[in-house]
């Protein structure tokens, strides 16, 4: 039985470039976490003092959630496409 082993798939970019992008995206994840905390406090204050949450902040929070997903997929090697700022900001729509 002669089974040939397929050669490894070559990545689209070098592993070192991916490493640098992963460091940048990990930093972006950290900043986005603080931004989400700020948005949560802002929405709580708006709900308490302005009669309800702000729809624009809600939409931005939804797009921020999609951004978290893109970051996680890139950092876990599930996606080769680097998220914002190397791609467009995700939309809030479903």
PyMOL Python script that loads the backbone (N, CA, C, O; Angstrom):
from pymol import cmd

cmd.read_pdbstr("""\
ATOM      1  N   UNK A   1       0.826  -1.172   0.000  1.00  0.00           N
ATOM      2  CA  UNK A   1       0.000   0.000   0.000  1.00  0.00           C
ATOM      3  C   UNK A   1       0.875   1.242   0.000  1.00  0.00           C
ATOM      4  O   UNK A   1       1.668   1.456   0.917  1.00  0.00           O
ATOM      5  N   UNK A   2       0.729   2.042  -1.016  1.00  0.00           N
ATOM      6  CA  UNK A   2       1.545   3.253  -1.117  1.00  0.00           C
ATOM      7  C   UNK A   2       0.642   4.468  -0.980  1.00  0.00           C
ATOM      8  O   UNK A   2      -0.018   4.884  -1.932  1.00  0.00           O
ATOM      9  N   UNK A   3       0.626   5.023   0.213  1.00  0.00           N
ATOM     10  CA  UNK A   3      -0.193   6.211   0.460  1.00  0.00           C
ATOM     11  C   UNK A   3       0.701   7.431   0.457  1.00  0.00           C
ATOM     12  O   UNK A   3       1.698   7.483   1.176  1.00  0.00           O
ATOM     13  N   UNK A   4       0.347   8.400  -0.342  1.00  0.00           N
ATOM     14  CA  UNK A   4       1.137   9.626  -0.337  1.00  0.00           C
ATOM     15  C   UNK A   4       0.525  10.612   0.646  1.00  0.00           C
ATOM     16  O   UNK A   4      -0.693  10.739   0.770  1.00  0.00           O
ATOM     17  N   UNK A   5       1.401  11.286   1.324  1.00  0.00           N
ATOM     18  CA  UNK A   5       0.968  12.274   2.309  1.00  0.00           C
ATOM     19  C   UNK A   5       0.971  13.631   1.623  1.00  0.00           C
ATOM     20  O   UNK A   5       1.949  14.022   0.986  1.00  0.00           O
ATOM     21  N   UNK A   6      -0.126  14.329   1.764  1.00  0.00           N
ATOM     22  CA  UNK A   6      -0.234  15.649   1.138  1.00  0.00           C
ATOM     23  C   UNK A   6       0.718  16.619   1.823  1.00  0.00           C
ATOM     24  O   UNK A   6       0.894  16.561   3.040  1.00  0.00           O
ATOM     25  N   UNK A   7       1.333  17.512   1.051  1.00  0.00           N
ATOM     26  CA  UNK A   7       2.217  18.500   1.672  1.00  0.00           C
ATOM     27  C   UNK A   7       1.419  19.462   2.536  1.00  0.00           C
ATOM     28  O   UNK A   7       0.236  19.692   2.283  1.00  0.00           O
ATOM     29  N   UNK A   8       2.056  20.024   3.554  1.00  0.00           N
ATOM     30  CA  UNK A   8       1.329  20.958   4.419  1.00  0.00           C
ATOM     31  C   UNK A   8       0.861  22.175   3.629  1.00  0.00           C
ATOM     32  O   UNK A   8       1.502  22.616   2.675  1.00  0.00           O
ATOM     33  N   UNK A   9      -0.253  22.685   4.052  1.00  0.00           N
ATOM     34  CA  UNK A   9      -0.815  23.871   3.403  1.00  0.00           C
ATOM     35  C   UNK A   9       0.030  25.076   3.786  1.00  0.00           C
ATOM     36  O   UNK A   9       0.306  25.303   4.964  1.00  0.00           O
ATOM     37  N   UNK A  10       0.437  25.843   2.789  1.00  0.00           N
ATOM     38  CA  UNK A  10       1.235  27.035   3.083  1.00  0.00           C
ATOM     39  C   UNK A  10       0.308  28.173   3.468  1.00  0.00           C
ATOM     40  O   UNK A  10      -0.696  28.411   2.798  1.00  0.00           O
ATOM     41  N   UNK A  11       0.635  28.875   4.539  1.00  0.00           N
ATOM     42  CA  UNK A  11      -0.227  29.971   4.977  1.00  0.00           C
ATOM     43  C   UNK A  11      -0.143  31.148   4.015  1.00  0.00           C
ATOM     44  O   UNK A  11       0.807  31.271   3.243  1.00  0.00           O
ATOM     45  N   UNK A  12      -1.148  32.007   4.075  1.00  0.00           N
ATOM     46  CA  UNK A  12      -1.192  33.187   3.213  1.00  0.00           C
ATOM     47  C   UNK A  12      -0.129  34.200   3.595  1.00  0.00           C
ATOM     48  O   UNK A  12       0.349  34.945   2.740  1.00  0.00           O
ATOM     49  N   UNK A  13       0.235  34.239   4.821  1.00  0.00           N
ATOM     50  CA  UNK A  13       1.278  35.166   5.278  1.00  0.00           C
ATOM     51  C   UNK A  13       2.222  34.387   6.182  1.00  0.00           C
ATOM     52  O   UNK A  13       1.886  33.306   6.666  1.00  0.00           O
ATOM     53  N   UNK A  14       3.377  34.933   6.399  1.00  0.00           N
ATOM     54  CA  UNK A  14       4.357  34.232   7.221  1.00  0.00           C
ATOM     55  C   UNK A  14       3.867  34.141   8.668  1.00  0.00           C
ATOM     56  O   UNK A  14       3.035  34.929   9.121  1.00  0.00           O
ATOM     57  N   UNK A  15       4.398  33.182   9.351  1.00  0.00           N
ATOM     58  CA  UNK A  15       4.010  32.974  10.746  1.00  0.00           C
ATOM     59  C   UNK A  15       4.442  34.154  11.607  1.00  0.00           C
ATOM     60  O   UNK A  15       3.755  34.503  12.567  1.00  0.00           O
ATOM     61  N   UNK A  16       5.568  34.769  11.277  1.00  0.00           N
ATOM     62  CA  UNK A  16       6.022  35.927  12.041  1.00  0.00           C
ATOM     63  C   UNK A  16       5.091  37.112  11.857  1.00  0.00           C
ATOM     64  O   UNK A  16       4.804  37.833  12.813  1.00  0.00           O
ATOM     65  N   UNK A  17       4.619  37.319  10.643  1.00  0.00           N
ATOM     66  CA  UNK A  17       3.669  38.409  10.403  1.00  0.00           C
ATOM     67  C   UNK A  17       2.365  38.133  11.150  1.00  0.00           C
ATOM     68  O   UNK A  17       1.763  39.046  11.715  1.00  0.00           O
ATOM     69  N   UNK A  18       1.940  36.890  11.149  1.00  0.00           N
ATOM     70  CA  UNK A  18       0.737  36.509  11.893  1.00  0.00           C
ATOM     71  C   UNK A  18       0.936  36.779  13.384  1.00  0.00           C
ATOM     72  O   UNK A  18       0.026  37.264  14.056  1.00  0.00           O
ATOM     73  N   UNK A  19       2.117  36.467  13.894  1.00  0.00           N
ATOM     74  CA  UNK A  19       2.431  36.705  15.304  1.00  0.00           C
ATOM     75  C   UNK A  19       2.297  38.192  15.644  1.00  0.00           C
ATOM     76  O   UNK A  19       1.700  38.549  16.659  1.00  0.00           O
ATOM     77  N   UNK A  20       2.853  39.053  14.795  1.00  0.00           N
ATOM     78  CA  UNK A  20       2.758  40.497  15.024  1.00  0.00           C
ATOM     79  C   UNK A  20       1.298  40.943  14.977  1.00  0.00           C
ATOM     80  O   UNK A  20       0.858  41.722  15.823  1.00  0.00           O
ATOM     81  N   UNK A  21       0.547  40.453  13.989  1.00  0.00           N
ATOM     82  CA  UNK A  21      -0.873  40.804  13.902  1.00  0.00           C
ATOM     83  C   UNK A  21      -1.652  40.295  15.113  1.00  0.00           C
ATOM     84  O   UNK A  21      -2.564  40.967  15.594  1.00  0.00           O
ATOM     85  N   UNK A  22      -1.294  39.118  15.601  1.00  0.00           N
ATOM     86  CA  UNK A  22      -1.975  38.583  16.776  1.00  0.00           C
ATOM     87  C   UNK A  22      -1.705  39.437  18.007  1.00  0.00           C
ATOM     88  O   UNK A  22      -2.601  39.635  18.829  1.00  0.00           O
ATOM     89  N   UNK A  23      -0.488  39.943  18.147  1.00  0.00           N
ATOM     90  CA  UNK A  23      -0.198  40.846  19.261  1.00  0.00           C
ATOM     91  C   UNK A  23      -1.031  42.123  19.157  1.00  0.00           C
ATOM     92  O   UNK A  23      -1.585  42.596  20.150  1.00  0.00           O
ATOM     93  N   UNK A  24      -1.113  42.674  17.951  1.00  0.00           N
ATOM     94  CA  UNK A  24      -1.925  43.876  17.748  1.00  0.00           C
ATOM     95  C   UNK A  24      -3.404  43.608  18.016  1.00  0.00           C
ATOM     96  O   UNK A  24      -4.087  44.435  18.619  1.00  0.00           O
ATOM     97  N   UNK A  25      -3.895  42.463  17.571  1.00  0.00           N
ATOM     98  CA  UNK A  25      -5.304  42.141  17.778  1.00  0.00           C
ATOM     99  C   UNK A  25      -5.595  41.830  19.248  1.00  0.00           C
ATOM    100  O   UNK A  25      -6.697  42.100  19.727  1.00  0.00           O
ATOM    101  N   UNK A  26      -4.629  41.270  19.964  1.00  0.00           N
ATOM    102  CA  UNK A  26      -4.803  41.055  21.412  1.00  0.00           C
ATOM    103  C   UNK A  26      -4.891  42.398  22.129  1.00  0.00           C
ATOM    104  O   UNK A  26      -5.679  42.554  23.062  1.00  0.00           O
ATOM    105  N   UNK A  27      -4.091  43.362  21.701  1.00  0.00           N
ATOM    106  CA  UNK A  27      -4.175  44.711  22.263  1.00  0.00           C
ATOM    107  C   UNK A  27      -5.530  45.339  21.933  1.00  0.00           C
ATOM    108  O   UNK A  27      -6.146  45.981  22.785  1.00  0.00           O
ATOM    109  N   UNK A  28      -5.989  45.153  20.699  1.00  0.00           N
ATOM    110  CA  UNK A  28      -7.303  45.671  20.308  1.00  0.00           C
ATOM    111  C   UNK A  28      -8.409  45.029  21.142  1.00  0.00           C
ATOM    112  O   UNK A  28      -9.373  45.699  21.512  1.00  0.00           O
ATOM    113  N   UNK A  29      -8.276  43.732  21.442  1.00  0.00           N
ATOM    114  CA  UNK A  29      -9.255  43.031  22.276  1.00  0.00           C
ATOM    115  C   UNK A  29      -9.298  43.654  23.663  1.00  0.00           C
ATOM    116  O   UNK A  29     -10.373  43.850  24.230  1.00  0.00           O
ATOM    117  N   UNK A  30      -8.135  43.962  24.204  1.00  0.00           N
ATOM    118  CA  UNK A  30      -8.048  44.570  25.537  1.00  0.00           C
ATOM    119  C   UNK A  30      -8.710  45.955  25.539  1.00  0.00           C
ATOM    120  O   UNK A  30      -9.478  46.275  26.446  1.00  0.00           O
ATOM    121  N   UNK A  31      -8.418  46.759  24.541  1.00  0.00           N
ATOM    122  CA  UNK A  31      -9.022  48.089  24.441  1.00  0.00           C
ATOM    123  C   UNK A  31     -10.534  47.984  24.257  1.00  0.00           C
ATOM    124  O   UNK A  31     -11.293  48.739  24.865  1.00  0.00           O
ATOM    125  N   UNK A  32     -10.965  47.047  23.420  1.00  0.00           N
ATOM    126  CA  UNK A  32     -12.398  46.862  23.181  1.00  0.00           C
ATOM    127  C   UNK A  32     -13.117  46.426  24.453  1.00  0.00           C
ATOM    128  O   UNK A  32     -14.279  46.780  24.653  1.00  0.00           O
ATOM    129  N   UNK A  33     -12.449  45.667  25.311  1.00  0.00           N
ATOM    130  CA  UNK A  33     -13.048  45.259  26.586  1.00  0.00           C
ATOM    131  C   UNK A  33     -13.331  46.475  27.459  1.00  0.00           C
ATOM    132  O   UNK A  33     -14.401  46.576  28.060  1.00  0.00           O
ATOM    133  N   UNK A  34     -12.377  47.397  27.531  1.00  0.00           N
ATOM    134  CA  UNK A  34     -12.580  48.627  28.299  1.00  0.00           C
ATOM    135  C   UNK A  34     -13.676  49.487  27.670  1.00  0.00           C
ATOM    136  O   UNK A  34     -14.465  50.110  28.381  1.00  0.00           O
ATOM    137  N   UNK A  35     -13.723  49.518  26.361  1.00  0.00           N
ATOM    138  CA  UNK A  35     -14.769  50.276  25.672  1.00  0.00           C
ATOM    139  C   UNK A  35     -16.148  49.688  25.969  1.00  0.00           C
ATOM    140  O   UNK A  35     -17.107  50.430  26.180  1.00  0.00           O
ATOM    141  N   UNK A  36     -16.249  48.369  25.985  1.00  0.00           N
ATOM    142  CA  UNK A  36     -17.515  47.723  26.315  1.00  0.00           C
ATOM    143  C   UNK A  36     -17.934  48.046  27.747  1.00  0.00           C
ATOM    144  O   UNK A  36     -19.114  48.286  28.004  1.00  0.00           O
ATOM    145  N   UNK A  37     -16.989  48.056  28.674  1.00  0.00           N
ATOM    146  CA  UNK A  37     -17.309  48.410  30.061  1.00  0.00           C
ATOM    147  C   UNK A  37     -17.827  49.843  30.138  1.00  0.00           C
ATOM    148  O   UNK A  37     -18.795  50.117  30.848  1.00  0.00           O
ATOM    149  N   UNK A  38     -17.184  50.759  29.410  1.00  0.00           N
ATOM    150  CA  UNK A  38     -17.644  52.143  29.378  1.00  0.00           C
ATOM    151  C   UNK A  38     -19.049  52.244  28.789  1.00  0.00           C
ATOM    152  O   UNK A  38     -19.889  52.974  29.316  1.00  0.00           O
ATOM    153  N   UNK A  39     -19.313  51.512  27.693  1.00  0.00           N
ATOM    154  CA  UNK A  39     -20.643  51.538  27.077  1.00  0.00           C
ATOM    155  C   UNK A  39     -21.709  51.003  28.024  1.00  0.00           C
ATOM    156  O   UNK A  39     -22.821  51.529  28.074  1.00  0.00           O
ATOM    157  N   UNK A  40     -21.374  49.969  28.767  1.00  0.00           N
ATOM    158  CA  UNK A  40     -22.336  49.388  29.705  1.00  0.00           C
ATOM    159  C   UNK A  40     -22.691  50.391  30.805  1.00  0.00           C
ATOM    160  O   UNK A  40     -23.858  50.532  31.170  1.00  0.00           O
ATOM    161  N   UNK A  41     -21.688  51.081  31.326  1.00  0.00           N
ATOM    162  CA  UNK A  41     -21.937  52.089  32.370  1.00  0.00           C
ATOM    163  C   UNK A  41     -22.727  53.264  31.793  1.00  0.00           C
ATOM    164  O   UNK A  41     -23.643  53.783  32.431  1.00  0.00           O
ATOM    165  N   UNK A  42     -22.362  53.675  30.580  1.00  0.00           N
ATOM    166  CA  UNK A  42     -23.087  54.765  29.916  1.00  0.00           C
ATOM    167  C   UNK A  42     -24.549  54.412  29.701  1.00  0.00           C
ATOM    168  O   UNK A  42     -25.429  55.226  29.981  1.00  0.00           O
ATOM    169  N   UNK A  43     -24.818  53.216  29.211  1.00  0.00           N
ATOM    170  CA  UNK A  43     -26.201  52.807  28.970  1.00  0.00           C
ATOM    171  C   UNK A  43     -26.979  52.693  30.287  1.00  0.00           C
ATOM    172  O   UNK A  43     -28.163  53.026  30.341  1.00  0.00           O
ATOM    173  N   UNK A  44     -26.325  52.230  31.327  1.00  0.00           N
ATOM    174  CA  UNK A  44     -26.981  52.149  32.628  1.00  0.00           C
ATOM    175  C   UNK A  44     -27.362  53.545  33.113  1.00  0.00           C
ATOM    176  O   UNK A  44     -28.468  53.757  33.610  1.00  0.00           O
ATOM    177  N   UNK A  45     -26.439  54.495  32.964  1.00  0.00           N
ATOM    178  CA  UNK A  45     -26.728  55.877  33.365  1.00  0.00           C
ATOM    179  C   UNK A  45     -27.842  56.474  32.505  1.00  0.00           C
ATOM    180  O   UNK A  45     -28.724  57.159  33.023  1.00  0.00           O
ATOM    181  N   UNK A  46     -27.805  56.225  31.217  1.00  0.00           N
ATOM    182  CA  UNK A  46     -28.856  56.743  30.334  1.00  0.00           C
ATOM    183  C   UNK A  46     -30.214  56.133  30.672  1.00  0.00           C
ATOM    184  O   UNK A  46     -31.233  56.824  30.658  1.00  0.00           O
ATOM    185  N   UNK A  47     -30.223  54.851  30.972  1.00  0.00           N
ATOM    186  CA  UNK A  47     -31.476  54.191  31.333  1.00  0.00           C
ATOM    187  C   UNK A  47     -32.021  54.742  32.647  1.00  0.00           C
ATOM    188  O   UNK A  47     -33.233  54.868  32.817  1.00  0.00           O
ATOM    189  N   UNK A  48     -31.133  55.067  33.565  1.00  0.00           N
ATOM    190  CA  UNK A  48     -31.571  55.556  34.871  1.00  0.00           C
ATOM    191  C   UNK A  48     -32.003  57.019  34.834  1.00  0.00           C
ATOM    192  O   UNK A  48     -32.982  57.394  35.479  1.00  0.00           O
ATOM    193  N   UNK A  49     -31.281  57.841  34.085  1.00  0.00           N
ATOM    194  CA  UNK A  49     -31.522  59.281  34.154  1.00  0.00           C
ATOM    195  C   UNK A  49     -32.179  59.885  32.914  1.00  0.00           C
ATOM    196  O   UNK A  49     -32.748  60.973  33.001  1.00  0.00           O
ATOM    197  N   UNK A  50     -32.119  59.223  31.784  1.00  0.00           N
ATOM    198  CA  UNK A  50     -32.695  59.782  30.553  1.00  0.00           C
ATOM    199  C   UNK A  50     -33.929  59.022  30.095  1.00  0.00           C
ATOM    200  O   UNK A  50     -34.483  59.328  29.039  1.00  0.00           O
ATOM    201  N   UNK A  51     -34.363  58.054  30.857  1.00  0.00           N
ATOM    202  CA  UNK A  51     -35.593  57.345  30.531  1.00  0.00           C
ATOM    203  C   UNK A  51     -35.427  56.136  29.636  1.00  0.00           C
ATOM    204  O   UNK A  51     -36.425  55.516  29.269  1.00  0.00           O
ATOM    205  N   UNK A  52     -34.235  55.781  29.276  1.00  0.00           N
ATOM    206  CA  UNK A  52     -34.030  54.592  28.451  1.00  0.00           C
ATOM    207  C   UNK A  52     -32.676  54.598  27.784  1.00  0.00           C
ATOM    208  O   UNK A  52     -31.999  55.625  27.751  1.00  0.00           O
ATOM    209  N   UNK A  53     -32.279  53.466  27.256  1.00  0.00           N
ATOM    210  CA  UNK A  53     -30.977  53.378  26.601  1.00  0.00           C
ATOM    211  C   UNK A  53     -30.974  54.126  25.262  1.00  0.00           C
ATOM    212  O   UNK A  53     -32.017  54.304  24.634  1.00  0.00           O
ATOM    213  N   UNK A  54     -29.804  54.551  24.849  1.00  0.00           N
ATOM    214  CA  UNK A  54     -29.643  55.262  23.596  1.00  0.00           C
ATOM    215  C   UNK A  54     -29.541  54.259  22.445  1.00  0.00           C
ATOM    216  O   UNK A  54     -28.702  53.359  22.496  1.00  0.00           O
ATOM    217  N   UNK A  55     -30.376  54.393  21.408  1.00  0.00           N
ATOM    218  CA  UNK A  55     -30.341  53.428  20.299  1.00  0.00           C
ATOM    219  C   UNK A  55     -29.010  53.418  19.535  1.00  0.00           C
ATOM    220  O   UNK A  55     -28.583  52.371  19.047  1.00  0.00           O
ATOM    221  N   UNK A  56     -28.361  54.577  19.433  1.00  0.00           N
ATOM    222  CA  UNK A  56     -27.070  54.609  18.726  1.00  0.00           C
ATOM    223  C   UNK A  56     -25.993  53.888  19.513  1.00  0.00           C
ATOM    224  O   UNK A  56     -25.133  53.220  18.938  1.00  0.00           O
ATOM    225  N   UNK A  57     -26.040  54.023  20.828  1.00  0.00           N
ATOM    226  CA  UNK A  57     -25.079  53.298  21.660  1.00  0.00           C
ATOM    227  C   UNK A  57     -25.386  51.804  21.608  1.00  0.00           C
ATOM    228  O   UNK A  57     -24.471  50.981  21.636  1.00  0.00           O
ATOM    229  N   UNK A  58     -26.666  51.451  21.533  1.00  0.00           N
ATOM    230  CA  UNK A  58     -27.048  50.045  21.387  1.00  0.00           C
ATOM    231  C   UNK A  58     -26.491  49.470  20.087  1.00  0.00           C
ATOM    232  O   UNK A  58     -25.932  48.373  20.078  1.00  0.00           O
ATOM    233  N   UNK A  59     -26.644  50.214  18.989  1.00  0.00           N
ATOM    234  CA  UNK A  59     -26.152  49.746  17.695  1.00  0.00           C
ATOM    235  C   UNK A  59     -24.625  49.601  17.717  1.00  0.00           C
ATOM    236  O   UNK A  59     -24.078  48.637  17.182  1.00  0.00           O
ATOM    237  N   UNK A  60     -23.950  50.563  18.339  1.00  0.00           N
ATOM    238  CA  UNK A  60     -22.491  50.461  18.426  1.00  0.00           C
ATOM    239  C   UNK A  60     -22.081  49.266  19.291  1.00  0.00           C
ATOM    240  O   UNK A  60     -21.107  48.580  18.983  1.00  0.00           O
ATOM    241  N   UNK A  61     -22.824  49.021  20.368  1.00  0.00           N
ATOM    242  CA  UNK A  61     -22.546  47.861  21.212  1.00  0.00           C
ATOM    243  C   UNK A  61     -22.714  46.558  20.455  1.00  0.00           C
ATOM    244  O   UNK A  61     -21.941  45.619  20.645  1.00  0.00           O
ATOM    245  N   UNK A  62     -23.727  46.500  19.590  1.00  0.00           N
ATOM    246  CA  UNK A  62     -23.938  45.295  18.776  1.00  0.00           C
ATOM    247  C   UNK A  62     -22.783  45.090  17.795  1.00  0.00           C
ATOM    248  O   UNK A  62     -22.307  43.970  17.613  1.00  0.00           O
ATOM    249  N   UNK A  63     -22.334  46.181  17.163  1.00  0.00           N
ATOM    250  CA  UNK A  63     -21.211  46.041  16.231  1.00  0.00           C
ATOM    251  C   UNK A  63     -19.919  45.715  16.983  1.00  0.00           C
ATOM    252  O   UNK A  63     -19.059  45.006  16.460  1.00  0.00           O
ATOM    253  N   UNK A  64     -19.783  46.228  18.199  1.00  0.00           N
ATOM    254  CA  UNK A  64     -18.623  45.896  19.023  1.00  0.00           C
ATOM    255  C   UNK A  64     -18.627  44.406  19.371  1.00  0.00           C
ATOM    256  O   UNK A  64     -17.573  43.770  19.406  1.00  0.00           O
ATOM    257  N   UNK A  65     -19.806  43.859  19.625  1.00  0.00           N
ATOM    258  CA  UNK A  65     -19.923  42.424  19.877  1.00  0.00           C
ATOM    259  C   UNK A  65     -19.478  41.597  18.682  1.00  0.00           C
ATOM    260  O   UNK A  65     -18.814  40.573  18.845  1.00  0.00           O
ATOM    261  N   UNK A  66     -19.842  42.038  17.477  1.00  0.00           N
ATOM    262  CA  UNK A  66     -19.391  41.342  16.267  1.00  0.00           C
ATOM    263  C   UNK A  66     -17.872  41.445  16.126  1.00  0.00           C
ATOM    264  O   UNK A  66     -17.213  40.505  15.683  1.00  0.00           O
ATOM    265  N   UNK A  67     -17.331  42.601  16.510  1.00  0.00           N
ATOM    266  CA  UNK A  67     -15.886  42.794  16.459  1.00  0.00           C
ATOM    267  C   UNK A  67     -15.171  41.829  17.401  1.00  0.00           C
ATOM    268  O   UNK A  67     -14.133  41.267  17.051  1.00  0.00           O
ATOM    269  N   UNK A  68     -15.731  41.637  18.604  1.00  0.00           N
ATOM    270  CA  UNK A  68     -15.170  40.650  19.534  1.00  0.00           C
ATOM    271  C   UNK A  68     -15.121  39.268  18.881  1.00  0.00           C
ATOM    272  O   UNK A  68     -14.135  38.543  19.015  1.00  0.00           O
ATOM    273  N   UNK A  69     -16.188  38.917  18.180  1.00  0.00           N
ATOM    274  CA  UNK A  69     -16.224  37.623  17.495  1.00  0.00           C
ATOM    275  C   UNK A  69     -15.150  37.509  16.426  1.00  0.00           C
ATOM    276  O   UNK A  69     -14.490  36.477  16.305  1.00  0.00           O
ATOM    277  N   UNK A  70     -14.976  38.587  15.643  1.00  0.00           N
ATOM    278  CA  UNK A  70     -13.934  38.580  14.619  1.00  0.00           C
ATOM    279  C   UNK A  70     -12.548  38.455  15.247  1.00  0.00           C
ATOM    280  O   UNK A  70     -11.700  37.707  14.759  1.00  0.00           O
ATOM    281  N   UNK A  71     -12.328  39.190  16.326  1.00  0.00           N
ATOM    282  CA  UNK A  71     -11.038  39.108  17.019  1.00  0.00           C
ATOM    283  C   UNK A  71     -10.787  37.690  17.530  1.00  0.00           C
ATOM    284  O   UNK A  71      -9.695  37.148  17.354  1.00  0.00           O
ATOM    285  N   UNK A  72     -11.784  37.098  18.154  1.00  0.00           N
ATOM    286  CA  UNK A  72     -11.628  35.748  18.706  1.00  0.00           C
ATOM    287  C   UNK A  72     -11.337  34.739  17.601  1.00  0.00           C
ATOM    288  O   UNK A  72     -10.473  33.877  17.762  1.00  0.00           O
ATOM    289  N   UNK A  73     -12.059  34.840  16.470  1.00  0.00           N
ATOM    290  CA  UNK A  73     -11.815  33.911  15.366  1.00  0.00           C
ATOM    291  C   UNK A  73     -10.395  34.070  14.810  1.00  0.00           C
ATOM    292  O   UNK A  73      -9.743  33.076  14.489  1.00  0.00           O
ATOM    293  N   UNK A  74      -9.915  35.308  14.696  1.00  0.00           N
ATOM    294  CA  UNK A  74      -8.566  35.524  14.186  1.00  0.00           C
ATOM    295  C   UNK A  74      -7.522  35.004  15.165  1.00  0.00           C
ATOM    296  O   UNK A  74      -6.571  34.335  14.762  1.00  0.00           O
ATOM    297  N   UNK A  75      -7.692  35.304  16.442  1.00  0.00           N
ATOM    298  CA  UNK A  75      -6.708  34.875  17.445  1.00  0.00           C
ATOM    299  C   UNK A  75      -6.679  33.360  17.625  1.00  0.00           C
ATOM    300  O   UNK A  75      -5.648  32.800  17.999  1.00  0.00           O
ATOM    301  N   UNK A  76      -7.803  32.694  17.361  1.00  0.00           N
ATOM    302  CA  UNK A  76      -7.877  31.239  17.507  1.00  0.00           C
ATOM    303  C   UNK A  76      -7.548  30.512  16.202  1.00  0.00           C
ATOM    304  O   UNK A  76      -7.756  29.303  16.102  1.00  0.00           O
ATOM    305  N   UNK A  77      -7.031  31.241  15.190  1.00  0.00           N
ATOM    306  CA  UNK A  77      -6.678  30.674  13.893  1.00  0.00           C
ATOM    307  C   UNK A  77      -7.884  30.118  13.146  1.00  0.00           C
ATOM    308  O   UNK A  77      -7.726  29.264  12.273  1.00  0.00           O
ATOM    309  N   UNK A  78      -9.077  30.586  13.474  1.00  0.00           N
ATOM    310  CA  UNK A  78     -10.268  30.158  12.759  1.00  0.00           C
ATOM    311  C   UNK A  78     -10.474  30.997  11.501  1.00  0.00           C
ATOM    312  O   UNK A  78     -11.228  30.605  10.610  1.00  0.00           O
ATOM    313  N   UNK A  79      -9.810  32.148  11.423  1.00  0.00           N
ATOM    314  CA  UNK A  79      -9.937  33.041  10.280  1.00  0.00           C
ATOM    315  C   UNK A  79      -8.565  33.601   9.931  1.00  0.00           C
ATOM    316  O   UNK A  79      -7.754  33.880  10.814  1.00  0.00           O
ATOM    317  N   UNK A  80      -8.314  33.760   8.646  1.00  0.00           N
ATOM    318  CA  UNK A  80      -7.068  34.373   8.191  1.00  0.00           C
ATOM    319  C   UNK A  80      -7.224  35.871   7.980  1.00  0.00           C
ATOM    320  O   UNK A  80      -6.234  36.583   7.809  1.00  0.00           O
ATOM    321  N   UNK A  81      -8.459  36.349   7.990  1.00  0.00           N
ATOM    322  CA  UNK A  81      -8.714  37.769   7.753  1.00  0.00           C
ATOM    323  C   UNK A  81      -8.580  38.546   9.059  1.00  0.00           C
ATOM    324  O   UNK A  81      -9.321  38.313  10.014  1.00  0.00           O
ATOM    325  N   UNK A  82      -7.632  39.465   9.086  1.00  0.00           N
ATOM    326  CA  UNK A  82      -7.442  40.300  10.272  1.00  0.00           C
ATOM    327  C   UNK A  82      -8.582  41.313  10.355  1.00  0.00           C
ATOM    328  O   UNK A  82      -8.909  41.958   9.359  1.00  0.00           O
ATOM    329  N   UNK A  83      -9.186  41.458  11.533  1.00  0.00           N
ATOM    330  CA  UNK A  83     -10.301  42.397  11.677  1.00  0.00           C
ATOM    331  C   UNK A  83      -9.841  43.861  11.669  1.00  0.00           C
ATOM    332  O   UNK A  83      -8.666  44.152  11.446  1.00  0.00           O
ATOM    333  N   UNK A  84     -10.783  44.769  11.915  1.00  0.00           N
ATOM    334  CA  UNK A  84     -10.509  46.199  11.956  1.00  0.00           C
ATOM    335  C   UNK A  84      -9.273  46.452  12.799  1.00  0.00           C
ATOM    336  O   UNK A  84      -9.181  45.876  13.883  1.00  0.00           O
ATOM    337  N   UNK A  85      -8.346  47.245  12.398  1.00  0.00           N
ATOM    338  CA  UNK A  85      -8.330  48.263  11.353  1.00  0.00           C
ATOM    339  C   UNK A  85      -7.838  47.760  10.003  1.00  0.00           C
ATOM    340  O   UNK A  85      -7.624  48.561   9.093  1.00  0.00           O
ATOM    341  N   UNK A  86      -7.655  46.453   9.855  1.00  0.00           N
ATOM    342  CA  UNK A  86      -7.206  45.894   8.582  1.00  0.00           C
ATOM    343  C   UNK A  86      -8.376  45.511   7.684  1.00  0.00           C
ATOM    344  O   UNK A  86      -8.174  45.118   6.535  1.00  0.00           O
ATOM    345  N   UNK A  87      -9.574  45.619   8.191  1.00  0.00           N
ATOM    346  CA  UNK A  87     -10.799  45.363   7.440  1.00  0.00           C
ATOM    347  C   UNK A  87     -11.835  46.389   7.888  1.00  0.00           C
ATOM    348  O   UNK A  87     -11.584  47.181   8.797  1.00  0.00           O
ATOM    349  N   UNK A  88     -12.993  46.371   7.247  1.00  0.00           N
ATOM    350  CA  UNK A  88     -14.063  47.309   7.630  1.00  0.00           C
ATOM    351  C   UNK A  88     -14.596  46.964   9.003  1.00  0.00           C
ATOM    352  O   UNK A  88     -14.555  45.813   9.438  1.00  0.00           O
ATOM    353  N   UNK A  89     -15.106  48.002   9.684  1.00  0.00           N
ATOM    354  CA  UNK A  89     -15.757  47.800  10.977  1.00  0.00           C
ATOM    355  C   UNK A  89     -17.032  46.990  10.755  1.00  0.00           C
ATOM    356  O   UNK A  89     -17.760  47.263   9.801  1.00  0.00           O
ATOM    357  N   UNK A  90     -17.326  46.001  11.605  1.00  0.00           N
ATOM    358  CA  UNK A  90     -18.536  45.198  11.419  1.00  0.00           C
ATOM    359  C   UNK A  90     -19.817  46.022  11.641  1.00  0.00           C
ATOM    360  O   UNK A  90     -19.844  46.954  12.445  1.00  0.00           O
ATOM    361  N   UNK A  91     -20.850  45.658  10.923  1.00  0.00           N
ATOM    362  CA  UNK A  91     -22.128  46.339  11.066  1.00  0.00           C
ATOM    363  C   UNK A  91     -22.924  45.710  12.197  1.00  0.00           C
ATOM    364  O   UNK A  91     -22.663  44.579  12.605  1.00  0.00           O
ATOM    365  N   UNK A  92     -23.898  46.460  12.695  1.00  0.00           N
ATOM    366  CA  UNK A  92     -24.706  45.982  13.817  1.00  0.00           C
ATOM    367  C   UNK A  92     -25.827  45.058  13.381  1.00  0.00           C
ATOM    368  O   UNK A  92     -26.411  44.369  14.218  1.00  0.00           O
ATOM    369  N   UNK A  93     -26.144  45.023  12.100  1.00  0.00           N
ATOM    370  CA  UNK A  93     -27.261  44.208  11.607  1.00  0.00           C
ATOM    371  C   UNK A  93     -27.005  42.723  11.745  1.00  0.00           C
ATOM    372  O   UNK A  93     -25.864  42.287  11.897  1.00  0.00           O
ATOM    373  N   UNK A  94     -28.065  41.959  11.690  1.00  0.00           N
ATOM    374  CA  UNK A  94     -27.929  40.496  11.823  1.00  0.00           C
ATOM    375  C   UNK A  94     -27.645  39.871  10.524  1.00  0.00           C
ATOM    376  O   UNK A  94     -27.500  38.651  10.444  1.00  0.00           O
TER     377      UNK A  94
END
""", "prot")
cmd.dss("prot")
cmd.show_as("cartoon", "prot")
cmd.util.cbc("prot")
cmd.orient("prot")
